[in-house]
Amino acid sequence: MGAGSFATPHMPLLIFIIMQAPCGSTAILAGPFPPPRYGMDTQQQSILDYYRESHIDYLMIWGTFRHLGLHYGYHDAEHRGLHAAVVNMNRQVAERLKLEPGHRLMDAGCGIGGTSIWMAENRGAQVTGVNISPDQLARAEKLVRRRNLQGQVNFVRRSYTDTGLPDASFDGIYGMESVSYAIDKRDFLREAYRLLKPGGRLVITDGFMNDSTFPEHLREDYQRWLDGWAVDNLAGVQQFQHDLTDLGFRDIRFDDACARVLPSSRRMHLAAKYTLWGGKLLEKLHIRTPVQTRNIIAAKLQYPCLIGRAWIYGIVTAVK
């Protein structure tokens, strides 16, 4: 579940996008790679389309070119800005993994490799990133080469529910707003359990459905938000913890981190609110795509769904 793509309502989307794209061309909006078609199921193809077509927004507006993150971040008293918060979330995950230099990690749904690179550079970890997107993996591999991290970071183009990697390969596995893309989260948890060494740690930062007191008046907005980000469903808070226990994990902890992502959530909501008109206009002009318009709508809707407690941002830790 990628974080939204818009930074401030003071940057009109219409002007920004026209400045970025050559007249009569939409190539830059979809990235430098042709649309992939691999015969994957509809959900996987939707995910590939979403991240390919929204890449320019993440890069230029969410600031991915600076921090390499595709997530909300973790705001606290020492980390108030977006860039600082995104890097701080990497730190939060590393602390919960209890990393030591040389530990082997799997980054489940690694995006463009930002956190994989951070873990290698800042914690001395050996990281394997797993991703189904060839576009993102091409960018990730380029970033690794630029930093001369080929000996520490590698990538595998597979589903994180079926990696093909050996049993007990990793000291830790983490997923940052990526596990939500699994249709059945148990498929990922089962694979993670297989891949972890005994005593290995699992950390997941993601959105979870409030399955104890879901506000029904937000049901339609909630579903439109998920559809806009190509997410089939969110795991329920209680159900996810039950599944972890059922699959053999122990020392399970769920931290409600809504307050830590609220500034980012509000930021993207306000930006989307003021730029949605421009996105719709550019879609009609065939400069932007329906996928990109739905992304703006999702960025607008995720905030009222968060403050209305339809979903909860959680940080989950568990031990094999």
C-alpha positions as CSV (number, residue, x, y, z in Angstrom):
1,M,0.0,0.0,0.0
2,G,2.0,2.9,-1.3
3,A,1.8,6.2,0.4
4,G,0.0,8.9,-1.6
5,S,1.7,10.9,-4.3
6,F,1.1,14.6,-3.6
7,A,3.1,17.0,-1.5
8,T,1.4,20.4,-1.1
9,P,-1.8,22.1,-2.2
10,H,0.4,25.1,-3.2
11,M,1.9,23.2,-6.2
12,P,-0.9,23.0,-8.9
13,L,-0.9,19.6,-10.5
14,L,-1.8,20.9,-13.9
15,I,1.2,23.3,-14.1
16,F,3.5,20.7,-12.6
17,I,2.7,17.9,-14.9
18,I,2.7,20.0,-18.1
19,M,6.2,21.2,-17.1
20,Q,7.3,17.6,-16.7
21,A,6.0,16.2,-20.0
22,P,7.0,17.2,-23.5
23,C,4.0,18.5,-25.6
24,G,2.0,15.6,-27.0
25,S,3.9,13.0,-25.1
26,T,2.8,10.8,-22.2
27,A,5.9,8.7,-22.0
28,I,7.4,10.4,-19.0
29,L,4.2,9.9,-17.0
30,A,4.4,6.2,-17.4
31,G,8.1,5.9,-16.8
32,P,10.8,4.7,-19.3
33,F,9.6,1.1,-19.5
34,P,6.9,-0.2,-21.8
35,P,3.8,-1.6,-20.1
36,P,4.6,-5.2,-19.1
37,R,2.2,-8.0,-19.9
38,Y,3.2,-11.4,-18.3
39,G,-0.1,-13.2,-18.2
40,M,-0.4,-12.6,-14.4
41,D,-3.7,-12.5,-12.7
42,T,-5.7,-9.4,-12.7
43,Q,-4.7,-8.2,-9.3
44,Q,-1.0,-8.5,-10.0
45,Q,-1.4,-6.7,-13.3
46,S,-3.3,-3.9,-11.5
47,I,-0.4,-3.6,-9.1
48,L,2.1,-3.4,-11.9
49,D,0.0,-0.8,-13.7
50,Y,-0.4,1.3,-10.6
51,Y,3.3,1.5,-9.7
52,R,4.4,2.0,-13.3
53,E,2.0,4.8,-13.9
54,S,2.3,6.5,-10.5
55,H,6.1,6.4,-10.5
56,I,6.5,10.0,-11.7
57,D,4.3,11.3,-8.9
58,Y,6.2,9.4,-6.3
59,L,9.5,10.6,-7.7
60,M,8.8,14.3,-8.3
61,I,6.1,15.1,-5.7
62,W,6.5,12.6,-2.8
63,G,10.2,13.2,-2.9
64,T,11.2,9.6,-3.6
65,F,14.3,10.8,-5.5
66,R,15.6,12.1,-2.1
67,H,14.7,9.4,0.4
68,L,13.9,6.5,-2.0
69,G,10.8,5.7,0.1
70,L,7.3,4.8,-1.0
71,H,5.6,4.9,2.4
72,Y,4.1,7.3,5.0
73,G,7.1,7.6,7.3
74,Y,7.1,7.7,11.1
75,H,6.7,11.2,12.5
76,D,7.8,12.0,16.1
77,A,9.2,15.0,18.0
78,E,12.7,14.6,16.3
79,H,11.4,13.8,12.8
80,R,8.7,16.2,11.7
81,G,9.3,16.7,8.0
82,L,8.4,14.1,5.4
83,H,12.0,13.3,4.4
84,A,13.0,12.8,8.0
85,A,9.9,10.8,8.8
86,V,10.5,8.4,5.9
87,V,14.0,7.7,6.9
88,N,12.9,7.4,10.5
89,M,10.5,4.6,9.6
90,N,13.5,2.6,8.2
91,R,15.1,3.2,11.6
92,Q,12.0,2.0,13.4
93,V,11.9,-1.2,11.4
94,A,15.6,-1.9,12.0
95,E,15.2,-1.5,15.7
96,R,12.4,-4.0,15.8
97,L,14.4,-6.4,13.8
98,K,17.2,-6.2,16.4
99,L,19.7,-6.1,13.6
100,E,23.4,-7.0,13.9
101,P,26.0,-6.4,11.2
102,G,25.9,-9.2,8.7
103,H,22.4,-10.3,9.4
104,R,20.5,-11.5,6.4
105,L,17.2,-9.8,5.6
106,M,14.4,-10.1,3.1
107,D,12.6,-7.0,2.0
108,A,9.2,-8.2,1.0
109,G,7.8,-6.0,-1.8
110,C,11.0,-3.9,-1.9
111,G,9.8,-1.1,-4.2
112,I,12.8,0.6,-5.8
113,G,15.1,-0.7,-3.0
114,G,15.2,2.3,-0.8
115,T,14.9,0.5,2.5
116,S,17.1,-2.4,1.3
117,I,19.8,0.1,0.6
118,W,19.3,1.9,3.9
119,M,19.6,-1.4,5.8
120,A,22.9,-2.2,4.0
121,E,24.4,1.2,4.4
122,N,23.3,2.0,7.9
123,R,23.1,-1.4,9.6
124,G,25.6,-3.5,7.7
125,A,22.9,-6.0,6.7
126,Q,22.9,-8.4,3.7
127,V,19.5,-7.8,2.0
128,T,17.5,-9.6,-0.6
129,G,14.7,-7.6,-2.1
130,V,11.7,-9.4,-3.5
131,N,9.4,-7.7,-6.0
132,I,7.1,-8.6,-9.0
133,S,7.7,-5.3,-10.8
134,P,10.5,-5.4,-13.4
135,D,10.3,-1.6,-13.6
136,Q,11.0,-1.1,-10.0
137,L,13.6,-3.8,-9.9
138,A,15.5,-2.1,-12.8
139,R,15.5,1.1,-10.8
140,A,16.6,-0.7,-7.6
141,E,19.5,-2.4,-9.3
142,K,20.7,0.9,-10.8
143,L,20.6,2.5,-7.4
144,V,22.6,-0.4,-5.8
145,R,25.2,-0.1,-8.5
146,R,25.6,3.6,-8.0
147,R,26.3,3.0,-4.3
148,N,28.6,0.0,-4.9
149,L,26.4,-2.3,-2.8
150,Q,26.3,-5.2,-5.2
151,G,27.9,-7.4,-2.5
152,Q,25.3,-6.6,0.1
153,V,22.0,-6.1,-1.8
154,N,20.4,-8.3,-4.4
155,F,17.0,-8.6,-5.9
156,V,14.7,-11.4,-6.9
157,R,11.7,-11.0,-9.2
158,R,9.2,-13.3,-7.5
159,S,6.1,-13.0,-5.5
160,Y,6.8,-12.8,-1.8
161,T,4.2,-15.5,-1.3
162,D,6.3,-17.9,-3.3
163,T,9.9,-16.8,-3.5
164,G,11.6,-20.1,-4.4
165,L,14.3,-19.3,-1.8
166,P,15.7,-21.9,0.6
167,D,14.2,-22.6,4.0
168,A,15.6,-20.7,7.0
169,S,17.5,-18.2,4.8
170,F,16.9,-15.0,6.8
171,D,17.5,-13.5,10.3
172,G,14.7,-11.0,9.6
173,I,12.0,-10.3,7.1
174,Y,10.2,-7.0,6.8
175,G,7.4,-5.6,4.6
176,M,6.7,-1.9,4.4
177,E,3.2,-1.1,3.1
178,S,3.6,-4.1,0.8
179,V,2.0,-7.1,2.6
180,S,-1.4,-5.4,2.1
181,Y,-1.1,-6.3,-1.6
182,A,-1.4,-10.0,-0.9
183,I,-4.9,-11.2,-1.5
184,D,-4.6,-13.8,1.2
185,K,-2.1,-12.5,3.8
186,R,-1.7,-16.0,5.2
187,D,0.1,-16.9,2.0
188,F,2.8,-14.3,2.8
189,L,3.0,-15.2,6.5
190,R,3.4,-18.9,5.7
191,E,6.2,-18.2,3.3
192,A,7.8,-15.8,5.8
193,Y,7.7,-18.4,8.5
194,R,9.4,-20.9,6.2
195,L,12.2,-18.5,5.2
196,L,13.0,-17.3,8.7
197,K,15.7,-18.9,10.8
198,P,14.6,-20.1,14.3
199,G,14.4,-17.0,16.4
200,G,14.2,-14.8,13.3
201,R,12.0,-11.7,13.4
202,L,9.2,-10.4,11.2
203,V,8.3,-6.7,11.0
204,I,5.4,-5.4,9.0
205,T,4.4,-1.7,8.7
206,D,1.1,-1.3,6.9
207,G,-2.6,-0.4,7.0
208,F,-5.0,-2.8,8.7
209,M,-8.8,-2.8,8.6
210,N,-10.5,-2.0,11.9
211,D,-12.2,-5.4,12.2
212,S,-13.6,-4.7,15.7
213,T,-15.6,-1.5,15.2
214,F,-15.6,-0.7,11.5
215,P,-17.6,2.5,10.7
216,E,-20.1,1.4,8.1
217,H,-20.7,5.0,6.9
218,L,-17.2,5.0,5.5
219,R,-17.5,1.7,3.7
220,E,-17.8,3.2,0.2
221,D,-14.9,5.6,0.6
222,Y,-12.8,2.9,2.1
223,Q,-13.3,0.6,-0.9
224,R,-12.7,3.4,-3.4
225,W,-9.4,4.2,-1.6
226,L,-8.2,0.6,-1.8
227,D,-9.2,0.4,-5.4
228,G,-7.3,3.5,-6.3
229,W,-4.1,2.0,-4.8
230,A,-4.7,-1.4,-6.4
231,V,-5.2,-3.1,-3.0
232,D,-7.7,-6.0,-2.9
233,N,-8.2,-5.9,0.8
234,L,-6.6,-5.0,4.1
235,A,-6.0,-7.6,6.8
236,G,-8.1,-7.1,9.9
237,V,-6.1,-6.1,13.0
238,Q,-7.4,-9.0,15.1
239,Q,-7.5,-11.6,12.2
240,F,-3.9,-10.8,11.3
241,Q,-2.7,-11.5,14.8
242,H,-4.7,-14.7,15.0
243,D,-3.1,-15.8,11.7
244,L,0.4,-15.2,13.0
245,T,-0.3,-17.3,16.1
246,D,-2.0,-20.0,14.1
247,L,1.1,-20.3,11.8
248,G,3.5,-20.7,14.7
249,F,4.8,-17.2,15.4
250,R,5.3,-16.0,19.0
251,D,5.9,-12.8,20.9
252,I,3.4,-11.0,18.6
253,R,3.0,-7.3,19.1
254,F,0.8,-4.8,17.3
255,D,1.6,-1.1,17.8
256,D,-1.1,1.4,16.7
257,A,1.0,4.0,14.8
258,C,-1.8,6.1,13.4
259,A,-0.5,9.3,15.2
260,R,2.9,8.7,13.6
261,V,1.6,8.7,10.0
262,L,-1.2,11.3,10.5
263,P,0.9,14.3,9.3
264,S,1.7,12.4,6.0
265,S,-1.9,11.3,5.6
266,R,-3.2,14.8,6.1
267,R,-0.5,16.2,3.7
268,M,-1.5,14.0,0.8
269,H,-5.2,14.5,1.5
270,L,-5.0,18.3,1.2
271,A,-2.8,18.1,-1.9
272,A,-5.2,15.7,-3.6
273,K,-8.2,17.8,-2.6
274,Y,-6.8,20.8,-4.4
275,T,-5.3,19.0,-7.4
276,L,-8.0,16.5,-8.3
277,W,-9.6,18.9,-10.7
278,G,-6.3,19.2,-12.6
279,G,-5.8,15.4,-12.7
280,K,-9.2,14.9,-14.1
281,L,-8.6,17.6,-16.8
282,L,-5.3,16.1,-17.8
283,E,-6.9,12.7,-18.1
284,K,-9.5,14.1,-20.5
285,L,-6.6,15.6,-22.5
286,H,-5.0,12.2,-22.5
287,I,-1.9,13.5,-20.7
288,R,-2.6,11.5,-17.6
289,T,-4.3,8.1,-17.2
290,P,-7.3,6.8,-15.3
291,V,-4.9,4.9,-13.0
292,Q,-3.3,8.2,-12.1
293,T,-6.6,9.9,-11.5
294,R,-7.7,7.1,-9.2
295,N,-4.4,7.5,-7.3
296,I,-5.3,11.1,-6.6
297,I,-8.8,10.1,-5.4
298,A,-7.3,7.4,-3.2
299,A,-4.9,10.0,-1.7
300,K,-7.9,12.2,-0.9
301,L,-9.9,9.4,0.7
302,Q,-7.3,7.7,2.9
303,Y,-7.3,10.5,5.4
304,P,-11.0,10.6,6.3
305,C,-10.9,6.8,6.5
306,L,-7.9,7.0,8.9
307,I,-9.3,9.6,11.2
308,G,-12.7,7.8,11.1
309,R,-10.9,4.6,12.2
310,A,-12.0,2.5,9.2
311,W,-8.3,1.5,9.0
312,I,-5.4,1.6,11.4
313,Y,-1.8,2.0,10.6
314,G,0.1,-0.7,12.5
315,I,3.6,-1.9,13.1
316,V,3.6,-5.6,13.7
317,T,6.5,-7.6,15.1
318,A,6.6,-11.4,15.6
319,V,9.3,-14.1,16.2
320,K,9.6,-17.5,14.7
